[in-house]
Amino acid sequence: SIPLIINRPQSVQALNMSGGEGNKILIVAQKEGFDQKSITPSQIYKYGTLAEIEKIQGNSESGFQVVVHGLNRIKLIDSSVIDGALFSTYELADDIVDCDADVKAVLASSIKDMGMQILSMIPADTKPLEQMLEALDDLNVLIPMCMENLDIEVSKKQEVLETLGVKARALMTLELMAGQKQQLEVQVDIGRRINKKMGKQQREAILRQQLAAIQSELGGDSKNDSDEDGGYVKKIEDAKMPENVTKIALDEARRLESIGTQSPESHLIRNYLDLLLALPWNVETTDNLDINTAKEILTNDHFGLEKVKTRIIQHLAVMKLRKGKKGNILLLVGPPGVGKTSLGESIARTLNRKFVRVSLGGVRDDAEIRGHRKTYVGAMPGRVIQGLKRSGVKNPVFLLDEIDKMGRGYGGDPAAALLEVLDPEQNSTFSDHYLDVPFDLSSVFFIATANSLEGIPGPLLDRMEVIELSGYTTAEKLHIAKRHIFPKQILDHGLADANVTLTDSALLKVILGHTREAGVRDLQRKIQMICRWAAERILSEVKVGEQKLEQKNDGLQIDSAHISEIMGHERFQHDVAESSVVPGVVTGLAWTPMGGDILFIEASQMQGSGRLTLTGQLGDVMKESAQIALSLVRSHLGPFLKNHDFEKRDIHIHVPSGSVPKDGPSAGAAILTTLASLLTGIRVNSKIAMTGEITLRGAVTPVGGIKEKVLAAHRAGIEHVILPKKNEPDLKDVPSDIRDQMRISFVENVNELIELVLGMHDLFAPLALPAGLIDHPESLSRENKPSILAC
């Protein structure tokens, strides 16, 4: 028997219609809609209980308190709402006997044992339940009694109710009771640990008070002699921190004394004071601003990059003359593997400063830069303050790596948090949220690195001086491999005593046939492969195919003949420009964060309705360039293509490598040349590559990334590069040996471009006006206006 409170109008109506005390009623659990005043048959379970009403108190307005006694398990057959109450026909759901008496006895004993164990872990008075449990042996009574008192979901209890097999129902009950027991064990264990910890803290507090009393009787100063405050007051006074910081630190130290170590806040204050004491408020290294030493270090560490090294030397010269305290913020931008991070290390060694590197790739929370508030659990300072703490000086060379890879998440914008860090006018009073006192960053030499400027917000970029690092030429890669990469890998692979040599021809084969990159990172991996191969051959003394290794001074010389055995067939052809092409194929030049690259632009025409189709994952800028190119071709080539009807022909422009997105204002000239070649039937030399944007009036406008694009053309075997006339000053950045090996032409308009590439003169010259139109404007007719617009 259990009491129920009934106040839902629908249930009150059912109780009134049941006949009251001594009559029967169906009790069924509800699935959903608990806050609804009326429910439907679909919202209740199919299995429930036939119960007898033993006692009723209350009325229809305030609700009823009812005591019911369960009789049988039933299954609802047909349910409906009649006169505002739920009615249902039902059938008895009798047990299915799936075990004998011995099994029932074992199951009952197991349930009773499990129940006793659960009751023993409950802190309340459970003696009446223990006595009742001990007196029961019938599973049909024992299981409902246990399930009623288990703290589990109604759906689990309903699942047990709907299980008709006695054995299955008993096993399910045991499983649920075991889960309840595990939960109680965890709760008991946690409570025991908490009580033990609290008891230990209380004991320590009492002993600490007794120790203070003993020291006081002995004449000692308990505040200064005890370890309660860790001697923070004396440490702070000796730290020579700024006056405002010292004041705050002393306040925190005295607060620590007052609350004692038993307070949960004590370790937070200790961590804060430890950080203040560990920071280099007045510790700095003496700069070595010898220009000759700097030149020697940069030359030994890096081959090439003359423009970058000159800029760094000039920067150091200014620092030496200025003798100021303001820091310096440089941004090194270039493809991966060109030496941005190693340049930062060289600058630190040149200045005789400590070097700190922090990677910002993937950072999405501004707390990574400015730290967390001390009030947060697990609060810690930002990466800038942590880096200064690790360096131990206030003027290190601080490298902010991959600054363009920062994101913006729910935790804030880290790029905005860097604004104060990298602003020379503000960073002298930089305030970290955790530190909560200003720290002077004006002596820090900040260097940031990025692959591209596109991912850096404008306000942040405005605070840094950009130094661009382009890719290396083949000659530069050869020297870097010989002077830096190969000797280092020989040491790293334990080949220092093996006299392993690598010929220039072998290195050139690796550079030209197995790598194609702006930097040298992939080249380093290939040289590592060669060193592993050499280590294996030296130990095993195995011949490679029919080619014997040439021994010199008991060493190993690796020539170009061995590269194919080591690395397989060449991944790249040095001359990737197609040797023979059909009209409508042109080679363009593109800039990417990985360096320059070439791309082929193809076009074809077919019967249609004048539609232009663009494929190859082109961005909005390249799509607009294609539209402009087509408009130029239609307006100027129309009179020369008398048998070509643009309204009845479709044109399809495709840029291969369709899975790679492409965009940027540099493909207009190449697209225009592709269309002109397609429609005139004149083939474009495959050794020619071009870059530049076009306008509707036929001008070829300048673009960026000239050095990277020319280097990419050289790597691809291009012999003739066409650039916008206004980009001619940018050519001085291209190494002279590359310029000497290639023909470079400059054009101002599309007429010069088509004449240079296709050999057609005045193809895009302005069209002539009909005679007399200029002298007599009023003679312009409706038919003549399109021609004027075409001009």
Number of C-alpha atoms within 10 A of each C-alpha: 12 9 13 12 14 18 18 18 16 17 19 20 16 19 23 12 12 15 12 16 15 13 12 19 21 22 16 17 16 17 12 12 12 10 8 8 11 15 19 11 16 12 13 17 17 19 22 23 21 20 20 20 20 17 14 17 10 13 13 14 9 10 16 19 16 19 18 22 17 17 12 14 20 22 20 21 11 11 16 13 14 10 10 14 18 18 17 14 12 17 13 14 18 12 14 12 13 12 12 10 9 9 12 19 14 11 20 21 16 15 25 22 14 17 23 17 14 19 18 14 14 12 8 8 10 13 11 9 16 15 11 11 18 15 11 16 16 11 19 14 10 19 22 14 15 17 19 11 10 15 11 14 8 14 13 13 19 18 12 21 19 17 17 16 16 20 20 16 20 22 16 18 21 21 13 18 22 17 12 17 18 12 13 16 15 11 13 15 12 12 12 12 12 12 12 12 12 13 12 13 15 13 12 14 15 12 12 16 12 12 14 18 14 13 15 12 10 9 9 14 12 15 16 15 13 15 11 18 20 16 14 23 19 12 14 20 13 11 16 13 18 12 9 10 19 19 14 14 23 18 12 18 22 14 14 23 17 14 13 15 19 14 12 10 13 18 13 17 17 18 12 19 21 15 17 21 20 14 22 20 20 14 10 17 14 9 14 16 18 14 16 10 13 21 16 11 15 22 15 12 16 18 17 18 18 13 12 16 19 13 12 19 20 13 13 20 14 13 17 15 9 10 8 11 14 18 20 19 20 20 23 24 23 26 23 22 20 22 20 23 19 13 19 26 20 20 22 21 17 23 20 16 23 20 21 20 18 16 16 23 15 13 20 20 20 22 23 19 25 26 23 21 17 17 10 9 9 9 15 23 23 19 20 21 24 17 20 24 18 14 20 18 20 23 27 24 28 25 27 22 22 21 27 21 17 19 18 15 12 8 11 15 18 22 24 15 17 18 17 20 27 27 20 20 13 14 22 20 15 21 19 23 19 21 23 17 14 16 20 18 28 24 20 26 23 23 24 27 25 24 24 20 17 11 14 16 12 10 11 17 17 13 19 19 14 16 16 19 23 26 28 24 19 17 14 15 22 20 15 20 23 17 15 15 20 21 15 15 20 23 12 12 13 12 17 13 9 15 14 21 17 18 12 16 15 16 24 17 18 24 24 18 17 22 22 20 22 28 23 24 15 17 23 20 14 19 19 19 15 22 22 17 14 23 19 12 15 14 8 9 11 11 10 12 8 6 10 10 18 11 12 11 8 10 14 19 17 20 17 16 13 18 20 15 13 15 15 10 11 15 13 15 15 19 15 15 23 15 9 11 13 15 21 25 27 30 27 27 26 26 21 17 15 18 26 24 21 23 19 20 21 21 22 17 17 11 13 13 13 15 14 15 14 16 12 16 18 18 12 13 16 21 20 14 24 24 18 21 26 20 15 23 18 17 16 18 18 14 12 10 13 8 8 13 14 16 11 12 16 17 22 16 22 20 20 14 12 12 8 10 10 19 16 19 20 26 26 28 31 30 34 27 25 27 29 26 22 21 19 15 13 17 19 24 21 21 20 20 27 30 29 27 26 28 16 13 12 19 18 27 22 19 18 16 17 27 20 27 27 31 24 25 30 22 23 20 18 25 17 19 22 23 27 24 16 14 17 15 9 12 15 11 12 17 15 10 10 15 15 9 12 16 13 18 15 18 21 18 20 25 19 21 25 21 14 15 18 18 13 15 12 12 19 20 14 14 14 9 13 11 8 10 14 11 8 9 9 8 11 14 10 8 8 13 10 10 14 14 8 14 13
